[in-house]
Amino acid sequence: MGKQVNNILNIIAWATGVIVSLAVGFAMIGGSLVIPWLDAVGANIVTVVAGWIVVITTLISAVMAILKQ
């Protein structure tokens, strides 16, 4: 029973991490989340690119984790 609970908690923690990463990435892409010191110099494109990097790497890692199972 303990191992099953541990597996369920691991899945919940992993899914939460994926959701949070995607939320942060899409917020950076959409402009509602910015890097303050970059926004001050007008380098908004860096924030958008960073957001896309977060989204793409999160999706790749999620697919790889699912295929590994």
C-alpha positions as a Markdown table, in Angstrom:
| # | Residue | x | y | z |
|---|---|---|---|---|
| 1 | Met | 0.0 | 0.0 | 0.0 |
| 2 | Gly | 2.8 | 2.4 | 0.9 |
| 3 | Lys | 4.5 | 2.0 | -2.5 |
| 4 | Gln | 1.3 | 2.7 | -4.4 |
| 5 | Val | 0.7 | 5.9 | -2.4 |
| 6 | Asn | 4.3 | 6.9 | -3.1 |
| 7 | Asn | 3.8 | 6.3 | -6.9 |
| 8 | Ile | 0.6 | 8.4 | -6.9 |
| 9 | Leu | 2.3 | 11.2 | -5.0 |
| 10 | Asn | 5.2 | 11.1 | -7.5 |
| 11 | Ile | 2.8 | 11.4 | -10.4 |
| 12 | Ile | 0.9 | 14.3 | -8.8 |
| 13 | Ala | 4.1 | 16.1 | -8.1 |
| 14 | Trp | 5.4 | 15.5 | -11.7 |
| 15 | Ala | 2.1 | 16.7 | -13.2 |
| 16 | Thr | 2.1 | 19.8 | -11.0 |
| 17 | Gly | 5.6 | 20.6 | -12.2 |
| 18 | Val | 4.6 | 20.3 | -15.8 |
| 19 | Ile | 1.5 | 22.5 | -15.3 |
| 20 | Val | 3.5 | 25.2 | -13.5 |
| 21 | Ser | 6.2 | 25.1 | -16.1 |
| 22 | Leu | 3.7 | 25.5 | -18.9 |
| 23 | Ala | 1.9 | 28.3 | -17.0 |
| 24 | Val | 5.2 | 30.2 | -16.5 |
| 25 | Gly | 6.2 | 29.7 | -20.1 |
| 26 | Phe | 2.9 | 30.9 | -21.6 |
| 27 | Ala | 2.8 | 33.8 | -19.2 |
| 28 | Met | 6.2 | 34.9 | -20.4 |
| 29 | Ile | 5.1 | 34.5 | -24.0 |
| 30 | Gly | 2.0 | 36.4 | -23.4 |
| 31 | Gly | 3.7 | 39.3 | -21.6 |
| 32 | Ser | 2.0 | 39.0 | -18.3 |
| 33 | Leu | 5.2 | 37.7 | -16.7 |
| 34 | Val | 8.4 | 39.6 | -17.5 |
| 35 | Ile | 12.0 | 39.6 | -16.3 |
| 36 | Pro | 12.1 | 43.1 | -14.7 |
| 37 | Trp | 15.7 | 44.0 | -15.5 |
| 38 | Leu | 15.3 | 43.0 | -19.1 |
| 39 | Asp | 11.9 | 44.8 | -19.4 |
| 40 | Ala | 13.6 | 48.0 | -18.2 |
| 41 | Val | 15.9 | 48.0 | -21.2 |
| 42 | Gly | 13.1 | 47.0 | -23.7 |
| 43 | Ala | 14.4 | 43.6 | -24.4 |
| 44 | Asn | 10.9 | 42.0 | -24.3 |
| 45 | Ile | 11.9 | 39.6 | -27.1 |
| 46 | Val | 14.3 | 37.8 | -24.7 |
| 47 | Thr | 11.5 | 37.1 | -22.3 |
| 48 | Val | 9.3 | 35.7 | -25.2 |
| 49 | Val | 12.2 | 33.5 | -26.4 |
| 50 | Ala | 12.8 | 32.3 | -22.8 |
| 51 | Gly | 9.1 | 31.5 | -22.5 |
| 52 | Trp | 9.2 | 29.4 | -25.7 |
| 53 | Ile | 12.3 | 27.6 | -24.5 |
| 54 | Val | 10.4 | 26.7 | -21.3 |
| 55 | Val | 7.3 | 25.5 | -23.1 |
| 56 | Ile | 9.2 | 23.5 | -25.7 |
| 57 | Thr | 11.6 | 21.8 | -23.2 |
| 58 | Thr | 8.7 | 21.1 | -20.8 |
| 59 | Leu | 6.7 | 19.4 | -23.6 |
| 60 | Ile | 9.7 | 17.4 | -24.8 |
| 61 | Ser | 10.5 | 16.2 | -21.3 |
| 62 | Ala | 6.9 | 15.3 | -20.6 |
| 63 | Val | 6.6 | 13.2 | -23.8 |
| 64 | Met | 9.9 | 11.5 | -23.0 |
| 65 | Ala | 8.8 | 10.7 | -19.5 |
| 66 | Ile | 5.5 | 9.3 | -20.7 |
| 67 | Leu | 7.2 | 7.2 | -23.4 |
| 68 | Lys | 9.7 | 5.9 | -20.8 |
| 69 | Gln | 6.8 | 4.5 | -18.7 |
